[in-house]
Amino acid sequence: MAKKCWIERNKRKARTVKKYADLRHKLKAEKDYVGLSMLPRDASPTRLVNRCEVTGRRRAFLRRFRLSRITFREMASAGLIPGVTKSSW
């Protein structure tokens, strides 16, 4: 499991992105790059990291389920994800 501080830091970044989204959009439309550069760094959506909802792991992240591959496999095997079945051929 990822450190709690990393997970909380990502949540804080998400709040900052949401807070400045309208202002960023307006500044970009006006092509005011000086104004954009004066915003906090964490206001940029590219600073957000996709993390597993359960463990906080950032690598091997499956966007559709918002889980890491390890958590996905465990939950799918336990039947906790509807519509997912183990394939065999």
Residue, then its C-alpha position, 0 to 999 in steps of 0.5 A: m500500500a502506498k504511503k498515506c501522505w502520497i494519497e493525501r497529496n494527490k487528493r490535495k492536488a485534485r482539489t487545487v485543480k478543481k478550484y482553479a479549473d475555470l480560471r485556467h480555462k479563461l486565461k488559456a482562452e485569452k492566451d494570458y500565459v503570464g497569468l497562467s504562470m502565476l497560478p500555483r503549480d498544482a493547479s495544472p491537471t497534468r500534476l495529478v497521478n492516477r492511483c488505485e482507489v484501494t491501495g494507492r498504487r500508481r503503477a499498472f493502473l486500470r483506468r476503467f476500474r480505477l484499480s491497480r492490476i493486483t487489486f483488480r485480480e484479487m477483487a475479480s477472483a473474489g467476484l467483487i467486480p460485476g461483469v468480470t469473469k475469468s476467461s479460459w480458452 
